């Protein structure tokens, strides 16, 4: 594929010129670029989590102050989804992606040079805002793919995104142990910069699908929510699945530390590799959604998630060794189930309105984010108050509720 010329002149003239663009053939190299860019972008939110203690000791920051680092990153991401992601329908997605990748790389570089906790907190908020480039890449992939292959394409990009989340903690711990925590941020800045250069060369331009002013663009999120029952069901079901997902991963290290396992944080990090294996099922889920229908795949994914969580009820009757195997099997199952369902949900919402794909995706991801926040907040409380059984009940119950949403009469396609 030949390189796409740089757009010159004002943004308005660029938007007019884009009307004549025809999307190029979606090559394997372009699919790899989109998936890798999404993964490296969202990984920036999670590099700090395993090394907060190391960073805090070096910067002489309190535990409470260091806890704000991932909090501000997630807050920035949530704000970015609401305030920035809808811009993908208004402007050329190529330009938005390149700008955000540049800002993200710069913020990571500043993080590697942070002299104290204050600048690092400011960097963390900026990282969250810029990392929303991943949510620009997903609708871009959906636009480039033919309709009959949309699910497969979204599944491929989502595999890259989830691998970025799950493997970022492993990479961060290894690099920090050998080269120090600043090298983690420096490595991340370089990797995002490289992706930005490749995207500048290979990524095509995109025709804007809306001319709404910014305030009207944000206001249309509410209209889309009211108009599309399929969007409401997708956001609700994915949010319910995210509750158990987040509750598990936010408390796993604490659970493994206590009896009968008594394992360190390295063991919790190793479980990220198990989850990464589940992420590899996303392209398969996308192909099945294209072939069998996304509605069926959402029910399959939600059912698999509920079953995988329910397996953990057997933990009290197992030895520590058998319990670890069961946890690994459950993590593999529910990671796959949550990922399968998300890919199918995105396939559904991207088909609702071709002119509003960025905004539709923003609503879906906000619903998922709310579920993850509720899961993280309730998981620790339940584990401390009533033990792992209560957390398992929460995860299983929320997954069954998601399955009920997908089985409701209104969620089934009309004959």
N, C-alpha and C positions, 0 to 999 in steps of 0.2 A: 504494500500500500504506500503510495507516495505521501510525503509529509504535507500537512495542511498549512497553507500560508498563514502568517500571523495577521490578525485583524487590525487594521489601522483606522484612525479617525475616531470620531465620537461613537459612543455606545449606540445612539439612536440610528446612525447610518449603518452600523454593523448589524443591528437587528433587522433592518430592511434588507440588507444583502443576504441575510440568512434564509430568507424565504425561498430562494432558488436552490438551496443545498439539498442534495439527495444523500441519505445515509449510505456509507460504504458497506461492502460486504463485511460481515462480522467474522473476522479471521480468528484463528486460535491465539495469535499473539495479542490481539486486542482484548480477547476474553481474559487472558492471563494478566494483562495490564490492569484491567478493571478490578479483577479479584484481588491482586496483590496490593493495589493502591487502597482498596477498601480495608484490607486486613491491616496494613501498616498504619493507616490513619487512625482506626479505632484502637489499635494497640497502644497508642500514645496515652490513652486514658488509664491504662492499667500497669504500665511499667513501674510506677512508683510504689504500688501496693506491697510487694514482698520486701522492699528495701527501705520502708519508712523508718525503721529503727536505726539503720546505718546512716541515713540522711540526717535524722534528728541528732544523733551523736556528733556528727561532723559540724552541723550548724548550731549546736547547743540549743536546740529547740525542745519545748516540752512535748509530752505525748499528745496533749490536747491540741496544740498548734499543728503538730504533724498530721493529726486526724483531719485537719481542714484541707490538706493537699488533695486526697481523693474526693472529698466532699465538694470542693470547688470545681474540680474537673467534671464531676457528674452534673453539678448545677449548671455549669457552662454548656455542657452538652444538651441538657434539657432546654435551656433558653435558646440555644442555637437551632434546635429542631423546630421550635415554635416560631422564632423570629427570622431565621435565615433560610431554612430548608425550602419554604414556599417560594423563594426567589427563583428556584429552578424552573418554574413555569413562566416566569416573566422575562428572564434573560437567558443568554446563551450558556448552557450548562458547561461547556468547555471552559469558558472564561471564569465562571464561578469556581470550578474545580481547580484550575491553575492558581487562582488567587488564594484559595483556602490552603492548598498544599504549600504555597510559599509562606503564608502566615504561620502554618503549623510547623514547618521546618525552622523558621526563625524563632518561634516561641520555644521549641525544644533546645535550640542552640543557646538561647538566653538562660534556660533552665540549667544547662550544664555549667554556666558561669555564675549562677546565683550566689551572691556573697552572704545571704542570710535568709531567714524564713519569710520575711515580708516580700521580697522580690519573687521567691519561689511560689508563694500563694498567688501573686498576680499572674505569673506564668501559668499556673494550674488552671485558672479561670480562662485564660486565653486558649490554652490547649483544648479545653472542652468545647469552646465556641468553634475553633477551626477544625476539630476532629469531625464535625458534622458533615465534612466533605464526603464521608462514607455514605451519607443519606442523599447526596447529590449523585453519586456514582450508581447507586441501585436503579433509580428511575432512568438514568442515562442508558444503562444496560437494557432495560425493558424497552426503551425506544428503538435501540439499534437492532434488537432481535425480531425476526418475523413472528407474527402472532402465534403460529403453531409451535414455536420453539421458545416462547417467552418464559415459561416455567423453568426450562432447562437452563436458560441464561441467568435468570435470577438466582437459581439454585447454585450455580457456579460462583457468582459474586458473593452470595451469602456464605458459601464455604470459606472463601478467603477472609470474610469479615469475622466469622466465628473462630477460625483458626488464629486470627490475630488476637482476639480476646483471650483465648485459652492458652496460647503459647507465649504470649507476652510476659507472663509471670515467670515462666521457666527461663526464658532468655534473660530477663532482667536479673534474676538471682544468680545465674552463672556469670554474666558479665560483671556484675557488681562485686562478686566474690574474688574475681581475678584482677580487675582493673579499676574498681572503685565505682561509686554511684554516678559520678559525673560522666563517666564513659558511657553509661546507659543512655543518658540524654543525648550525648554527642553521637552515639551510634544511631539512635532513633532519628535525629535531625538529618544525618547524612543519608539514611535510607529513604526518608520522605523526599529529600531534595532530589535524589536520583529518580524516584518515581515521577516527580514533577517535571524533570527534564524529558523523560521518556513520554509522558503524557503530552507535553508541549509539541513533541514531534509526531506522535501517532494518533492523538485523540481528535476525532472530527468535530466540526461545529454542529450546533443543534439549533433548530428553529424554535424560537419561543412560542409557546402555545397560549399565552394570555397577554393582554395589554392592560390589565387592571393596575391602578396605582397601588403603592405598597400597603396603605391602610385597608383598601378594599380587598387586597389579596389576603391579608390576615383575616379580615372579616369573613371571607368566603369559607374559611375552615368550618365555621359554625353552620353555614348553609350546606356544605357537603355532608356534614354529620347528620343533619336533619333529612336530607334528600335520599341518602343511600343506607337502607337497612343492612345491606351486605357489609358496608364499612363499619357500622356500629357492632354487628355481630363479630366481625373479624377482630376489632380492637378489644372487645370485651373478652372473647375467648383467648386471645393471645395474652392479654393482661392477666387472666386467671392462671394460665400456664406459667407465666413468669413469676408468680408468687412462690410456688414451690421450687422452681429453678433457683431463684435468688436466695431463698431461705436455706437451701441445701449448701450452696457454695459459700455463703457468708458465715456459716457455722461449722463447716467441715473441719477446719483446722482445730477449733476448740474441742470438738467431739473426739477427734483422733488423739488429742493430747491427753485426755482423761482415760481412766480405766474403762474397758480392759485393754485398749490399744496402746496407750502411752507412747505415742509416736510424735516426732518433731514436725516442724513446718515443711521439711523436705517431702514428707509423705503426702501432705496436702497438695504440694505443687505437682507431685507425680500424678495425682488424680486428674490434673489438667490435661495430661496426655491422653487419658482415657476419654475425656470429653472431646478432645480433638479428633479422636477416631470416630466418634459419633457425628462430628461435623462433616465428615467425608460422605455421608449419605445424602447431603443436600442436592447434588446434581441428579442423583437417582430420583429423589422426591420431585424435582422439577420435571423430569421426563415423565414420571407417572402422572403428575398433574396435567401435563399436556395431553397424555394419552387417555387417562381414565376420568379426568375431571377433577378440578381442585377441591370441590366440596367433599368428595370421597376421601381425598388425601388428608383433609383437615380432621375428619373423624378418625381415620387410621392413626394419625400422629397423636391426637389427644388421648385415644385409647391406649396407645403404647406408653405414653407418659404416665397415665394413671396406674397402669399395671406395674411399671418399673418402680414407681414410688411405693406402691403397695407391698412389693417384695421386701422392703425394709422393715416391715412389721415383724419379720422372722428373726431380726438381729438378737433379741434377748435370749433366744434358744440356741445360738450358735457360738462356737469357740471364736477367739479373736482372729485366728487365721481364716476360718470360714467366713467370718463377718466381713473381713476386708475384701474377700472375693465377691461377696454379695453386694457390698457397696460399689465395687468397681462395675459389676454387671448392671446394677441399677443406674449408676451414673451414665454408662454407655447407652442404656435404653432411653432414659428420659432426655438426655442431650439430643439424641437422634430424634425422639418424638417432638420435642420443642422446635428443633430446627426444621423438621419436615412440615410441621404445621405453619411455621412462619413463612416458609417458601410458598406454600399453597395459599396462605392468606394474601401474600403480596401479589401472587398471580391473579387472585380474585379482584383486589382493589385496583390494580393497574388496568384492569379491563373495564372499570366502571366509567371512566371519563379520560380519554386520551389527552385532553387539554389541562388536566389537573393532577397529573401523576405525582409530582413532588408534594403537593398539598395532601393528597390521599395517603401517601406514604408517611408524611409527617404525623397525621392523625393516628395511623396504625402504630407507629413507633412510640408516640406519646402514651398511648394506651398500654403498650408493653412496658414502658419505663415506669409508669405508675405502679404496675404490678410488681416490678422488680424492687421498687422502693418500699412497698408494703411488705414484701417478702423479707427483705433485709432487716426492716424494723421489727417485724414480728418474730423472725426466726431466732434471733438471740434471746429475746424475752421468753419464748416458749421453751427453748433449750435450758435456760437457767431455772425456770420455774417448775417445769414438769418433765424435762428430759427429752430424749430423742424421739420417744413414742409420740409425744404431742406434736413435734415438728413433722413427723411422718404423717400424722393424721391431717395436719394442715395441707401438706403438699399433695397428698392423695385426694383429699376433698376438693381442693381447688382445681385439680386436673379433671376430676369427675364433673365438676361444675362446667368446665370448658367443654367437655364432651357433650353435656346436656345442651349447651348453647348451640353446638354444631348439629345436634340431632333434632332440635326444635323444628316444627313444621315449616316455619318461615325461612329456615336455613337451607332447605332442600330445593334443588332446582326444579322448575316446573317441567312436566312431561312435554 
